[in-house]
Amino acid sequence: MKKFAPIFAAVAGILLIYSCSTAPAPNKQLEGNWKSKDGSTKLSITDKNFIMDDGQASKEDYFVKNDTIYTSYQGSRPYTKFCIKELTDGKLTLCYPDSDIVEFSR
């Protein structure tokens, strides 16, 4: 048992450091106000909200994992997925859940 005490202490220390580490920084390039090329859809992305206005504004919570934006209304599931095809300072191309591709600009 004395042999396992240092190992247990090391594992506990690593877990403590990992759990106290900060969350990854949000993608600041994604945040901002976007407008579709045809002008029919406006998209506003803040650090906490994904607001799409295509005639009727809908404000949803979101998180980003790899190249996909997952949105949900007040934490409800299942999530709606928007795949990021291209992201630059002035251009955002999203693949909607129904496979439509929409290009946005600032």
C-alpha positions as CSV (number, residue, x, y, z in Angstrom):
1,M,0.0,0.0,0.0
2,K,2.9,2.3,0.7
3,K,4.1,1.9,-2.9
4,F,0.8,3.2,-4.3
5,A,0.6,6.3,-2.1
6,P,3.0,8.4,-4.3
7,I,1.3,7.2,-7.5
8,F,-2.1,8.1,-6.1
9,A,-0.9,11.5,-5.0
10,A,0.6,12.2,-8.4
11,V,-2.6,11.1,-10.2
12,A,-4.7,13.2,-7.9
13,G,-2.5,16.2,-8.5
14,I,-2.7,15.9,-12.2
15,L,-6.5,15.6,-12.1
16,L,-6.7,18.7,-9.9
17,I,-4.5,20.7,-12.2
18,Y,-6.6,19.5,-15.2
19,S,-9.9,20.3,-13.6
20,C,-8.8,23.8,-12.6
21,S,-7.4,24.8,-16.0
22,T,-9.3,27.5,-17.9
23,A,-11.7,26.7,-20.7
24,P,-10.5,27.2,-24.2
25,A,-10.9,30.7,-25.5
26,P,-13.9,31.3,-27.8
27,N,-13.2,31.9,-31.4
28,K,-13.2,35.7,-31.6
29,Q,-13.1,35.5,-35.4
30,L,-16.5,33.9,-35.4
31,E,-18.1,36.5,-33.2
32,G,-19.8,39.5,-34.7
33,N,-22.6,40.6,-37.0
34,W,-23.0,38.7,-40.3
35,K,-25.3,39.2,-43.3
36,S,-26.0,36.7,-46.0
37,K,-25.0,37.5,-49.5
38,D,-28.6,37.9,-50.7
39,G,-29.4,40.0,-47.6
40,S,-32.3,37.9,-46.4
41,T,-30.6,36.5,-43.3
42,K,-28.8,38.4,-40.5
43,L,-26.6,36.4,-38.1
44,S,-25.3,37.8,-34.8
45,I,-22.8,35.7,-32.8
46,T,-21.8,36.8,-29.3
47,D,-19.7,34.9,-26.8
48,K,-22.9,33.2,-25.5
49,N,-25.7,33.6,-28.1
50,F,-26.3,32.6,-31.7
51,I,-29.0,34.9,-33.1
52,M,-30.3,34.2,-36.5
53,D,-32.8,36.6,-38.1
54,D,-34.4,35.4,-41.3
55,G,-37.7,37.2,-40.8
56,Q,-38.2,35.9,-37.2
57,A,-35.3,36.3,-34.8
58,S,-34.3,33.3,-32.8
59,K,-31.8,33.6,-30.0
60,E,-30.1,30.3,-29.0
61,D,-27.2,29.2,-26.8
62,Y,-24.3,27.6,-28.7
63,F,-20.9,26.0,-28.5
64,V,-18.3,25.2,-31.1
65,K,-16.6,21.9,-31.4
66,N,-14.0,21.4,-34.2
67,D,-15.6,22.9,-37.3
68,T,-19.3,22.6,-36.1
69,I,-21.5,25.1,-34.3
70,Y,-24.1,23.3,-32.0
71,T,-27.1,25.5,-31.1
72,S,-29.9,24.8,-28.7
73,Y,-32.8,26.8,-27.4
74,Q,-32.4,27.2,-23.6
75,G,-30.3,24.0,-23.3
76,S,-32.9,21.7,-24.9
77,R,-31.7,18.8,-27.0
78,P,-31.1,17.6,-29.7
79,Y,-28.7,20.2,-30.9
80,T,-28.9,21.9,-34.3
81,K,-25.7,21.6,-36.2
82,F,-24.2,24.2,-38.5
83,C,-20.9,23.1,-40.2
84,I,-18.4,25.8,-40.8
85,K,-17.0,25.4,-44.3
86,E,-15.0,28.6,-44.4
87,L,-14.1,31.3,-41.9
88,T,-12.0,34.4,-42.5
89,D,-12.2,37.9,-41.1
90,G,-14.8,39.0,-43.6
91,K,-16.4,35.8,-44.8
92,L,-18.3,32.9,-43.1
93,T,-19.7,30.0,-45.0
94,L,-22.1,27.7,-43.1
95,C,-23.7,24.4,-44.1
96,Y,-27.2,24.3,-42.6
97,P,-28.7,21.2,-41.1
98,D,-30.7,20.7,-44.3
99,S,-27.4,20.8,-46.3
100,D,-28.0,24.3,-47.7
101,I,-24.8,26.3,-47.9
102,V,-25.1,30.0,-47.0
103,E,-22.3,32.6,-47.4
104,F,-22.2,35.5,-44.9
105,S,-20.1,38.6,-44.9
106,R,-19.5,41.3,-42.3
